Amino acid sequence: MLTSMIKIVVASRNPVKMEAVKEGLSVFLNTEIEIHGVTVQSGVPDQPMGNAETLQGAEIRVENAQVQYPGYDYYVGVEGGVEDTQSELMAFAWIVISNGKKTGKARTASFFLPLEVARLVHQGMELGDADDIVFAKSNSKQQNGAIGLLTKDVISRKTL
């Protein structure tokens, strides 16, 4: 007996975010999953600063995806952010999932960024761009991200 396919909108076209959502939800959903990455506004700066602004970005992405792309089973917003903690800069992400009736939220583990990266982010640069400069990489935010660069891919952006 075939079960119906679950259709999910990820409010991003970032392949790492899309694969993380697919892999994460496949643990809970006992059926085939079809992922659609879409571009929607987050309502926050490209580099959200602080816990509240980062969560707000993920929530707004989900709301905008529901309005712009109706008819899907689930909508997921993944927003990466940074927060000043004493004299250091910490990175993390918020994930918001909604089926239109219920909404779930989770925050990833947090980790501290190197001072050179933090300095560039404080100057207004997006974290992924700062990582690329400091680690001499290209488009790391759509690959292993800061956590992969810092752990030599022992922990990837997707697994975080």
C-alpha positions as CSV (number, residue, x, y, z in Angstrom):
1,M,0.0,0.0,0.0
2,L,1.4,3.3,-1.1
3,T,1.3,6.3,1.3
4,S,0.9,9.8,0.1
5,M,3.8,12.0,-0.5
6,I,4.4,14.9,2.0
7,K,5.1,18.2,0.2
8,I,7.3,20.6,2.2
9,V,8.3,24.2,1.4
10,V,11.7,25.3,2.8
11,A,11.8,29.1,2.8
12,S,15.3,29.1,1.3
13,R,17.0,27.8,-1.8
14,N,20.2,27.1,0.2
15,P,20.9,23.4,-0.6
16,V,22.3,22.8,2.9
17,K,19.1,24.0,4.6
18,M,17.0,22.0,2.2
19,E,18.9,18.8,2.7
20,A,18.9,19.3,6.5
21,V,15.1,19.7,6.5
22,K,14.6,16.6,4.3
23,E,16.9,14.5,6.4
24,G,15.6,15.8,9.7
25,L,11.9,15.3,8.9
26,S,12.4,11.9,7.3
27,V,13.1,10.7,10.8
28,F,9.5,11.6,11.8
29,L,7.5,11.1,8.6
30,N,7.0,7.6,7.4
31,T,6.5,8.4,3.8
32,E,8.2,10.0,0.8
33,I,9.1,13.7,1.1
34,E,9.2,16.2,-1.7
35,I,11.1,19.4,-0.8
36,H,10.6,22.7,-2.6
37,G,13.0,25.5,-1.9
38,V,11.6,29.0,-2.3
39,T,12.8,32.5,-1.9
40,V,10.8,34.7,0.5
41,Q,11.6,37.8,2.6
42,S,12.6,37.2,6.2
43,G,11.7,40.7,7.5
44,V,15.1,40.9,9.3
45,P,18.6,42.0,8.1
46,D,20.6,39.6,6.0
47,Q,22.7,38.9,9.1
48,P,20.2,38.8,12.1
49,M,21.7,39.9,15.4
50,G,20.5,38.4,18.5
51,N,18.2,35.5,19.5
52,A,14.9,37.4,19.1
53,E,15.7,38.8,15.6
54,T,16.9,35.4,14.4
55,L,13.7,33.6,15.6
56,Q,11.6,36.4,14.1
57,G,13.3,35.9,10.7
58,A,12.5,32.1,10.7
59,E,8.9,32.8,11.7
60,I,8.4,35.5,9.1
61,R,9.9,33.2,6.4
62,V,7.3,30.5,7.3
63,E,4.4,33.1,7.3
64,N,5.5,34.5,3.9
65,A,5.9,31.0,2.4
66,Q,2.4,30.0,3.5
67,V,0.9,33.1,1.8
68,Q,3.0,32.9,-1.4
69,Y,3.0,29.1,-1.8
70,P,-0.3,27.7,-0.5
71,G,-1.3,24.1,-0.6
72,Y,1.8,22.4,0.9
73,D,1.8,20.1,3.9
74,Y,4.6,21.8,5.9
75,Y,6.5,25.1,5.8
76,V,10.0,25.4,7.2
77,G,12.0,28.5,8.0
78,V,15.7,28.2,8.9
79,E,17.4,31.4,10.0
80,G,21.0,31.6,11.0
81,G,22.0,34.4,13.4
82,V,24.7,35.7,15.7
83,E,24.6,37.1,19.2
84,D,27.1,39.1,21.3
85,T,27.9,37.3,24.5
86,Q,30.2,39.3,26.7
87,S,33.2,39.9,24.5
88,E,32.6,37.1,22.0
89,L,30.2,36.4,19.1
90,M,28.1,33.3,19.1
91,A,26.5,31.6,16.1
92,F,23.3,29.5,15.9
93,A,20.1,29.0,13.9
94,W,16.4,28.9,14.6
95,I,14.1,26.4,12.8
96,V,10.3,27.0,12.6
97,I,8.0,24.4,11.1
98,S,4.3,24.8,10.5
99,N,1.5,22.9,8.9
100,G,-0.9,25.8,9.2
101,K,-2.5,24.5,12.4
102,K,0.5,23.8,14.6
103,T,3.9,25.3,14.8
104,G,7.1,23.9,16.2
105,K,10.3,25.8,17.0
106,A,13.8,24.6,17.8
107,R,17.2,26.3,18.2
108,T,20.5,24.6,17.2
109,A,23.5,24.3,19.4
110,S,25.5,27.5,19.6
111,F,29.3,28.0,19.1
112,F,31.7,30.9,19.3
113,L,33.2,32.4,16.2
114,P,36.9,33.4,15.8
115,L,37.7,37.0,16.6
116,E,38.6,37.8,13.0
117,V,35.2,36.6,11.8
118,A,33.4,38.4,14.7
119,R,35.2,41.6,13.8
120,L,34.0,41.5,10.2
121,V,30.4,40.6,11.2
122,H,30.4,43.6,13.6
123,Q,31.5,45.8,10.7
124,G,28.3,44.8,8.9
125,M,29.3,41.7,6.9
126,E,27.2,38.6,6.7
127,L,28.6,35.6,8.5
128,G,29.1,33.5,5.4
129,D,31.0,36.3,3.7
130,A,33.2,36.8,6.7
131,D,33.9,33.1,6.9
132,D,34.9,33.1,3.2
133,I,37.4,35.9,3.8
134,V,39.0,34.5,7.0
135,F,39.1,30.9,5.8
136,A,39.9,31.7,2.1
137,K,36.8,29.9,0.9
138,S,34.0,30.6,-1.6
139,N,30.3,30.3,-0.8
140,S,30.8,28.4,2.4
141,K,27.3,29.3,3.7
142,Q,25.9,27.0,1.0
143,Q,28.4,24.3,1.9
144,N,29.8,23.4,5.3
145,G,29.4,26.9,6.9
146,A,31.3,28.2,9.9
147,I,30.8,25.1,12.0
148,G,32.3,22.9,9.2
149,L,35.2,25.2,8.8
150,L,35.9,25.3,12.5
151,T,35.6,21.5,13.0
152,K,37.2,20.4,9.7
153,D,33.8,19.0,8.8
154,V,33.5,16.8,11.8
155,I,30.3,18.7,12.4
156,S,28.6,20.1,9.3
157,R,26.1,22.9,8.9
158,K,23.5,20.3,7.9
159,T,24.1,18.1,11.0
160,L,24.2,21.1,13.3
